[in-house]
Amino acid sequence: MSKIIKSINKTVRAKTAKHFREHGVIVPTFKQLIHPETIPAEIKNKLKKIGLWDVNPLNLFRITWKNDIKTGLYGDVNYIEIPREITGVKPRVIGLIGKYFPTGAHKVGAAFGCLVPRIVSGEFDPTKHKAVWPSTGNYCRGGAFDSAIMGCTGIAILPEGMSKERFEWLKKIGAKVIATPGTESNVKEIYDKCNELARDPINFIFNQFAEFGNTIFHYNVTGRAIQEVFEKQLANKKSRLSAFISATGSAGTIASGDYLKKLHPQLKIVAAEALQCPTLLQNGFGEHRIEGIGDKHVPWIHNVRNTDAISAVNDDDCVRLVRLFNEKCGIDFLTSRGVKKEQLKNLSLLGISGICNLLSCIKTAKYYEMNEDDVIFTIFTDSMEMYSSRVAEYNKDQGKYSEVQAAEDFGAGLISQNIDHYAELSYYDRKRIHNLKYFTWIEQQGKESKELNAQWDPEYWRSIQEDEIDYFDKLITEFNKEVGLK
Ligand SMILES: Cc1ncc(COP(=O)(O)O)c(C=O)c1O
């Protein structure tokens, strides 16, 4: 029995199948997103002529880490290694690239994971419902993209203080946008808006912070992608996959660490957050500038018991590196430190939360005294394409970038990273964080304490992460037959 799909509404499903037939929508299976080489040749041929960001239904088949942006088809997992001249630490630091997903961010995968079970079960009716996508970052962009593809109304909810680029793109794609008060860490205000909208049954809320489709996508698709990179490209007799780092917004991405830890029991799963809002580290609160990672709550879908450490990163250091990595004087400075041209080109593949992840990799390497045989993985969730307006703002506020500033940023932002604000979690530290869920989810959001208690059992997570996906794929295959497109 599925824990996620409780019943199937065949009438709505048939209506959706007809709607998808008219809009040319075929739903990829999770297996196809993991192994895009198995996608039928007819679809691959058509994809060659479709741009990565085009609102075209076949772009659902590009919700994978393996898009080859040169051919428009598929290749190996997209990743980059950050050189030691930048990290200053011995382990290899590798990040998967989110930019090469449609919408330029990996969150379109989470949106797909939350949406698909509701489509194939007939719970969500795209001919009637409006799809509501609460987000602090890119999730609502992914959801708006999926909604446009499905030919239904998408409502993006995000804090008013998020980057201009996000709002502009949402408008362009035809999404209805609701800007909630505050900035990055104002997640409660987003929930309040969702609860208000949920009173009207026409609105269907895809709450990424509580929907296990998000977890299932990352455990199965992202986790396997990382394992593939490690196995194919990096593993040798001595190498160890030693850490997986993810700044948690909805805590979907961090579930790929759960997949990896099963294969590499020594692996440390590290949750990063902003020092200015140290919720996991200190039950703290505050405003911060690491866009996409929210906070002041623990997401329902965070498997806290499996998290080994918390790394709180100063958002000032992220801003320093945004400038160092993207201003000409910064690039010149890094060249003088021996960073190669092709490595410098890659640095704009790190958005602000990607930089936060990189800094947490450095802190983790130092905390655990890792050496050359250790490999640390993280995710570069989106790229600077989403934040060029921020670079202009920093210039306005802090003055034009200079070589002196670059040297200062390199020293203060990179070399001086240390193990401050870093906590290895004991059994009871984890329990403290787990218990924090009570105040958001039981008191405010209508979840039951019985289920919260059940979340302390590792089997709760295993069954969700591993037992649902074959059932989803079976339903997707049946549904596509009903749609009848090839
Ligand atoms: C830019 C960015 N970074 C990081 C995250 C956090 O990822 P997750 O929600 O999977 O924890 C998000 C989530 O929206 C994001 O948009």
The ligand as a MOL file (V3000), in Angstrom:
LIG
                    3D

  0  0  0     0  0            999 V3000
M  V30 BEGIN CTAB
M  V30 COUNTS 16 16 0 0 0
M  V30 BEGIN ATOM
M  V30 1 C 18.7920 28.1830 -5.0260 0
M  V30 2 C 18.3750 27.0980 -4.0840 0
M  V30 3 N 19.3120 26.5090 -3.3440 0
M  V30 4 C 18.9950 25.5380 -2.4490 0
M  V30 5 C 17.7110 25.1200 -2.2840 0
M  V30 6 C 17.4050 24.0790 -1.2530 0
M  V30 7 O 17.1090 22.8200 -1.7830 0
M  V30 8 P 16.0700 21.9020 -1.0490 0
M  V30 9 O 14.7650 22.6350 -1.0760 0
M  V30 10 O 16.0240 20.6540 -1.8540 0
M  V30 11 O 16.5390 21.6870 0.3410 0
M  V30 12 C 16.7060 25.7210 -3.0400 0
M  V30 13 C 15.3230 25.3560 -2.8490 0
M  V30 14 O 14.3980 25.9630 -3.3670 0
M  V30 15 C 17.0520 26.7250 -3.9740 0
M  V30 16 O 16.1360 27.3190 -4.7380 0
M  V30 END ATOM
M  V30 BEGIN BOND
M  V30 1 1 1 2
M  V30 2 1 2 3
M  V30 3 2 2 15
M  V30 4 2 3 4
M  V30 5 1 4 5
M  V30 6 1 5 6
M  V30 7 2 5 12
M  V30 8 1 6 7
M  V30 9 1 7 8
M  V30 10 2 8 9
M  V30 11 1 8 10
M  V30 12 1 8 11
M  V30 13 1 12 13
M  V30 14 1 12 15
M  V30 15 2 13 14
M  V30 16 1 15 16
M  V30 END BOND
M  V30 END CTAB
M  END
